[in-house]
Amino acid sequence: MASIGSGLLVIKSKLSEHIPESVVLEICRRAGHTWRERVLDPLNTIHLMLLQLLAGVALGRLHHVSKLKVSAAAVCKARKRLPVQVLMELVARIGGGAAPPELPLWKNRHRLAVADGTTFTTEDTPELARTYGKAKNQRSTRHGYPVPKLLALMDLSSGLIQKVIGLPHARHEQTVLSRMFALLKAGDLLLGDRGLVSFAHLALMLQAALDACLRLPRSMVVFGRGRGQHHRQARLGRQDWLVRWDRPLRHTLSWLSYRRWKQLPATLTLRQIAFRLHRPGFRTKWAWVVTTLLCPITYPAQEIVELYGRRWQIEVSFRDLKQSLRMRKLSARSVEGVKKEILAFVLLYNLVRLVMAEAAKRQGVAPDRIGFRDALTWLLWSQVGEPLPELQVNPRRRRPTEPRVRKHGGYCFPILKHPRQALRKPPAQAIV
């Protein structure tokens, strides 16, 4: 009988704490997946996917970590047999139902959620290039890699990602944002950047009894009395105004049907707050947020601005995914394989976040104070049944903004300006 490595046993135990193995098998059956009794059944296939990402090893060396005598070809076939719907439901169950219930609510009434998008790269195959596309400066020369886009919904208190949606590079996140609203409950407050603001989304959120706090692009800010479809109504305080947004005259949204668009209210009453971004030695900049929280007494303007500042936590989570878990570039070479690899990364990220939440409860700090890399290392090298030690607690500090430039230029090869297949050379042979 083959022995099982400690890393694989830890993955199994942590996943079964929140989703029993019988439930995982039932999810596979509902997805129409059938299998034989073998080593690489659906459970072991999922566990090996997470273990490979956790250890950062190639498939050919995965048997050294798992202590299972399985080949790389067998693991690839098992992954191909596993339906995408199984991983999607596992992510939804872990991200939506495993959050600690004792986490505090904002103002004792609002659960905070954050939505934002990020990009990453995949292997340069014709299928992935057609499906996801490349960046604008890479299309004509055919160099570079396909760049998929990912829209994620994260619970701000626990840091768990509840849902992800993969998009082509040229498609905007607004087209699928409304699909995230089904995961939110009445009274939840959604934070987002200026790329997610629109009349239709705010109207749909108000119809679902949801609240929002979004940054406004300058083109939608009401100056003076307003113009077009945005007008000023009343002054609530310094740089704090009630504004009225009128529904657009024409239906131009491809993601919203005309019948549903006609059911939207004719006007929306919102709250627009302006604030200054002051840096010593730099020119002061102005920024604006729009929110559905209209009462200036219950929700002071300064607290609304500070609340929007917490949206940056999702950028830290994206850094954990792309840097700590090495999701910056995926290794799958098919569209279905890319979807499965994304969901496996998110599932592993949520397992690490649950370890951080457990450590934060024992150490009496907020979950986002626990070091992600420290929890990741413990999850990889711990033994089954080993008590959770005190993990590293990161201090609260304000850092200067680093320049968005690259210090290491890498290899100084010329840019690829022709198809890769046309530049490939046959293998050389030495003849005596």
N, C-alpha and C positions, 0 to 999 in steps of 0.2 A: 504494500500500500504506500502510495506516495505521501511524503510528509508535506505539511503546509507551512509556509514561512510566517513569521510573526507579523509582518506587515499586512499580509492578506487577512490574517485572523483579526487584526485590529480594525481593518476596513469593514469586515463582515459584522463585527460586534457593534461598531458605531452606527452603521446603517440599520441594523436590526433593532437598535434601541428606539428608533423613531418609526420605522416601517418594518413590521415582522416579515419574515421570509415567506410565510403563507400568503400575505397580502401582495407581495411582489409577484409571486407565481400567479395569483388570481388576476393581476393587472396584465400579465403576459397572455393569459388565456382570453381575456376580454379583447385584447388587441388582435386576436386571431393567430397567435404564435403557437406553433406546435414544435415539440422537440422529443428526442430520445433520451433515455437515461445514460448519460455520459459525463465525462469530467467537465467539459465546457457546456454545462447547462446554462439557462438564462442567468441564474444567480452568480455563478462563477464568472460568466462573461462580463457582467456589470462590475463585479468586484475587481476583476483584472484590469478593466478600463480605468477604474479609479486608482488602482495601485500603480499602473504605468505612469499616469499623470503625476501622482504624488511623488514617485521615486525619480521621475525624469529619465527613464531608460528607454532604449529602443525595444521593439517587439522581440528581436532576436535574443535579447538578454533578459527578458522578463522572467524566464524560468529560474534564473539565479535569485531573483527577489521573492518570487512566489513559492519556490520549492516545488512547483508542479512541472512534471515532464510533458510540456506542451510546446509545440513548434509555433513559429511566427505565422506560418500559413494557416494552421488550425485556428489560431486566435483571430486572424483576419476573417476567415469564413464564419466563425461564431458571431463576430460583430456584424457581419453583413446579414446574417439571419435575424438578428435582434431588431424588432420594429422601433421606429423613432418615437411612436406614441408611448412606449413604455418609459423611456427616459423623460419625456415631457411630463407624464403624470407623476413620476418620482420627484422631479424638480418642483412641481406644483404642491405636492404633499409636504415635502421638506420645507420649502420656502413659505408656504401659507399656514401650515398647521403645527410646525415645530417651534415657533417662537415662544419664549418664556412669557407666560401670562402676567407676571408681576412687573413687567416693564412699565414705567410711568407714561401717562398720556400728557400731551402738551395742553396746558390750561385745564387739565383733568377732564377733557372732553374730546380731544382730537388725537387720532393715531396718524402719525406722519409717514408719508410715502414720498419717494423721489423717483422721477422718470427722467432718463437721459439716454443719449446714444453714444456709441464709440465705434471705432473701426479697427480692423486687424487685417492680416494678409494670409493668403493660402498658397498652395502650390500652383505653379503656372501651367495649368492644363487647359485644353480648348473648352471642355465642358464647364469648368469653373469660370473661365474668362467670359463665356457667353452668358452664364447665369448671373454673375455678380458684377462683372465689368471692372475696369481699371480706372485709376485716377485720370483727371482731365489731361494732365501733362504727360500721360503715358499711352494714350490710345493710338495716336497716329504712328508712333515709332515701334509699337509692339514690344517694348521692353517693360520691365517691372513685373508686378504680381497682381492678381485679382484682389480687390479690396472690398470684402463684405462689410456691411454695416449692421450693428446690433443695437436694438432698443431694449432697455432693461427697466424693470420696475422693482424697487428695493424698499423694504421696510427700514425706516431710518433708525428706529430704536435698537433693533437687533442686528441690522446689517444684512439680513437674509434677502436674497434675490428671489422674488416670487414668480417672475415670468420673463422670458426673453423672446424676442422676435427678430429673426434674421432678414435682412433686406439687401437688395442690390445697392451698389455704391451710389447710383444716381437717383434713387428713390428717397423721398423725404420722410422723416419720422412722423410727421403729422398724419400721414395717410393711414397709420396703424395705431395711433395713440388711443383712439376710442376703444380698441380691443382690450386695453388695460383696465378700463373702468369696471368691467365685470368682476374683477378681483378685489375691488374696494367696497367698503361698507359705508352705510349712511353715517355722516359725521367725519369721515376721514379727510385729511388735508393733503393735497398733492402739491409738491414743490417741483418746479421745472425752470429751465433756462428759456431765453427769448425765442428759441427756435420752435417752441411748442405752443405758442400763443395764437389763438384764433377765436372768432366769435362762435363758431359751431362747437368747438370743444368746451368752451366755458358754458354755453347753453346746455349741452348734454350733461355736464357735471352738475349744474344746478337742478336739472330735472331728476337726477339720481340722488339728490340731497348730499352731494359732495362739495367740498370747498377746495379752493386753489389759491396758490401764491406763486405767481410767475413773473419773471423779469420781462419788461416791455422793450421791444425794439423801438428805436427812436422814431421810425415812421408811423407808429401807432400811438405815440404820446400826444395827449391833448394839451396844446399851448393856447393861452388866452381863452377865448370862448369856445375854441374848437372849430373844426371844419369837417366837411364830408359826413361820414357816419359816426364820428366821435365828437361829443359835446360835453362841456362842463356844466354841472348842475348846482353844486353847493360846496362851500368851503368848510372842512372839518378841523383844520389846524394848519400849522405851518407846513407848506408843501404837501398838504394832505387834502384831496378833493374827491367828491363824488362825481363820477362821470357817467354819461349815457352812451352806450354803443347801440347803433341801429343795425338791424339785419341787412346784409348786402342785398342789393336789388336783383341781382342775377345769381342763379345757381351754377357755380363753376367747380364744385368739389366732386372729384371722381370717386372718392371713398364713401360718400354719403348720398343716399338715394334722394330723388326729388321729393317723394312723398314725405320722407322723414325730415327733409330740410324745411318743407312748408309747415311742419308741426313745431318748429322752433319758435320761441317768442319773438315778437317784433322788435323789442328793445331789451337791453340788459343794463341794470344799474350796478356799477362796479366802483371800486375804490382805487385811486391812483396815488401813489406815494413816491415822492422824489427824495433822493439822498445823495450825498457827496462822497466821493472816493478821494480821500486826502492822503497824500504821501509826502513826507518832508523832502523838500528839494525838487518836487515835481508839480506840474500844473494840476489843479483840482479838476476832477471829472465828475459829471453828473450821471446818475443812473435812476431808473424808474422801475417800480414793481406794480403790478395790478393784482388785486385780491378780491375775493367774494366776502371777506370778513368786513362788514360795513360799520360796525359799532366802534367809535374811537375810544370809548371808555373801557370796554371789555378788552379790546385789542388796540393798545396804543401804537402809534406809528413806529416808534423806535423798536418795539418788540417785533413788529412785522418785519422790519429790515433785518434785525438780528436773526429772525427765524429763516429768512431767505438765505442768509449766510451759511446755514447748516446744510444747504444743498450741496456744498462742496464735498460732503462725505461720500457721495457716490463716485466722485472722481478718485478718491482714495481707494474705493472698492475696485474700480477699473484698474488702478495701478496694481493692486494685489492680484487680480486676475492675469494681467498681461506681463507683469514683471516677476512676482513671486511664484506664480503657477506656470509661467512661460507660455501664455496664450497669445503672445504677440504674433506668432506665425503658426498656423495649423499644418499638420502633416498629411491629412486626408487628401485624396486626389479625386473624389467624386462629391456630388452635391449632397447625397444622403450621408456620406461619411463625414462631411463637414458639419452637418446638422447634429449628428450623434456626438462628434467630438466637442462641439460647443456645449451641448447639454451635459456631457460628462464633466467638463470643466466647471460648469455652474453647480452641478451636484456636489463635486468635491469642495468647491468654495463654500457651499452652505454647511457641509460637515465641519470644516475648519471653523466657521463662524459659530456653530453650536458648541464646539470645544471652548471658544473664546467666551461665549455667554456663560457656560458652566464655571469657568475660571473667574470671570468677573463677579459672579454671585458669591463665590467663596471668598474672594479677596475684597469685596465691598467697593468695587469701582464700576464705572460704566463699561459696557461691552466694547466700545470703540477705543478704550484705553489699553486693552490687551494687545500685545504685539502679534501681528498676523504670522510673521515668519517664525516666531517662537512657538506658537500653537501648531504651525505646519510641521516643524521639526519634531515636536513631541509626538504628533500623530504618526509620523513615519517610523520613529525609532522606539516607541513604547511597546510594552508587552500587554497581552490581554489580561484584564483585571488589575493592572497597575494603577494606583491612585493618581489623580491629576495633581501635579505639583503646582507651586506658585509660579505663574508665568510672568514674563516681563511686562511691566506697566509703563506705558509711554507717558511722559509728562505733557501737560497742556502748554504749548508754547506758540508764539507767533514768529513765523519765519519770513525772511525777505523773499520776494518773488525772484526766482532764478530765471536767467535768460533762456528763451526757447531756441537754443542753438545746440549743435552737436560738436563735441570736442574731439571725438575719435572719428576720423574720416574713413577708416577701414582700408580695404585694398584699393590701390590707385589703378584699376583697370578702366579702359574706355567704356562709355555707355553703350548698351546693346541697342542698336538701331535697326536691326533686321530680325526676321523670325529666327528663333533659336535652332529650329530644324535645319535651316539653310546654312548655318555657320558651323554645324557639327562636322567633325572630321572622323573618318574611319579609324579604328585603333591601329597603332603603329606596330610593326613587327621588325625585330632585329634579325638580320641575316648575316651569317659569317661567310 
